Amino acid sequence: MCFFFSFMPATIWLVIGYFVLFSSTKTEGRVKTFGQILSIWIFIIAAMLPLVAIYVTVSGLCPMEAIMETMHSKLSP
C-alpha cells in the first residue's frame, strides 16, 4: 500500500528536478554546474522514494496496513 502512495511525492520531486535542470541550462558558469549537480541529487531522491516504499511494504512496516487491519477487526464480529 505504501508503494502506491510513494508515486505522488516521487512525481513531485521529478518535476522539481526537471525544473532545476531546465533552469540551469539557461545560466552559465558555476551556477550551471551547481544546478546540474542539484538536479542529479533531486533525481536520486525521487528514485529513492519508491525503493524505500518497497522495503517498507515488503517488511510489513507500512502504517496504512496496520490501520486497515484494526479497522477491519472492529467491523467484523
Backbone torsions as a table, in degrees:
resi	resn	phi	psi	omega
1	MET	NA	-42.3	179.7
2	CYS	-64.7	-30.0	-179.3
3	PHE	-61.6	-44.1	-178.3
4	PHE	-68.7	-32.9	179.0
5	PHE	-77.7	-10.4	178.2
6	SER	-80.5	-12.1	-179.1
7	PHE	-69.8	-32.2	-179.2
8	MET	-65.9	-53.5	177.8
9	PRO	-65.5	-32.2	177.6
10	ALA	-64.5	-39.3	177.9
11	THR	-66.1	-39.9	178.2
12	ILE	-63.1	-44.4	178.5
13	TRP	-64.1	-36.6	177.4
14	LEU	-64.4	-41.5	178.5
15	VAL	-64.8	-42.2	178.1
16	ILE	-63.4	-43.3	178.8
17	GLY	-62.4	-40.3	178.1
18	TYR	-66.4	-39.2	178.6
19	PHE	-64.2	-41.5	178.5
20	VAL	-65.9	-42.8	178.7
21	LEU	-64.2	-42.8	178.8
22	PHE	-64.8	-41.1	179.4
23	SER	-66.8	-34.3	-178.8
24	SER	-72.7	-21.9	177.5
25	THR	-73.1	-18.1	-179.9
26	LYS	-87.9	-4.3	-177.6
27	THR	-110.1	180.0	179.7
28	GLU	-134.1	160.8	172.4
29	GLY	74.5	-139.0	-175.4
30	ARG	-68.6	-31.1	179.3
31	VAL	-65.3	-37.6	178.0
32	LYS	-65.0	-45.3	178.8
33	THR	-63.3	-44.6	178.8
34	PHE	-62.1	-41.6	178.9
35	GLY	-63.8	-38.9	178.7
36	GLN	-68.3	-41.5	178.0
37	ILE	-65.9	-41.6	178.5
38	LEU	-62.9	-40.7	179.5
39	SER	-67.1	-34.7	176.1
40	ILE	-63.3	-43.1	177.7
41	TRP	-63.5	-38.5	178.7
42	ILE	-65.9	-39.5	177.5
43	PHE	-66.2	-34.8	176.6
44	ILE	-65.6	-42.1	176.7
45	ILE	-60.7	-43.0	-179.9
46	ALA	-64.2	-33.9	178.9
47	ALA	-76.0	-30.7	-178.0
48	MET	-73.5	-28.7	-177.8
49	LEU	-58.8	-51.4	177.2
50	PRO	-65.9	-32.0	178.8
51	LEU	-66.2	-41.8	177.1
52	VAL	-67.0	-37.6	178.9
53	ALA	-65.5	-35.8	175.5
54	ILE	-63.0	-45.4	179.0
55	TYR	-60.6	-45.4	-178.3
56	VAL	-64.2	-40.8	-179.4
57	THR	-68.3	-44.7	-177.9
58	VAL	-68.8	-37.2	-178.2
59	SER	-78.6	-10.3	178.2
60	GLY	83.0	20.4	-179.1
61	LEU	-95.0	6.0	-177.1
62	CYS	-70.0	120.7	-178.1
63	PRO	-68.9	-24.8	179.8
64	MET	-67.7	-35.4	177.8
65	GLU	-67.3	-37.6	178.2
66	ALA	-66.1	-39.9	177.9
67	ILE	-64.5	-42.7	179.7
68	MET	-64.7	-38.3	179.2
69	GLU	-65.5	-41.0	179.8
70	THR	-68.8	-35.9	178.5
71	MET	-67.9	-39.8	179.3
72	HIS	-69.4	-33.1	179.5
73	SER	-71.7	-29.6	177.5
74	LYS	-74.6	-29.5	-178.3
75	LEU	-80.7	-31.2	-178.1
76	SER	-86.8	144.2	-178.1
77	PRO	-75.0	NA	NA
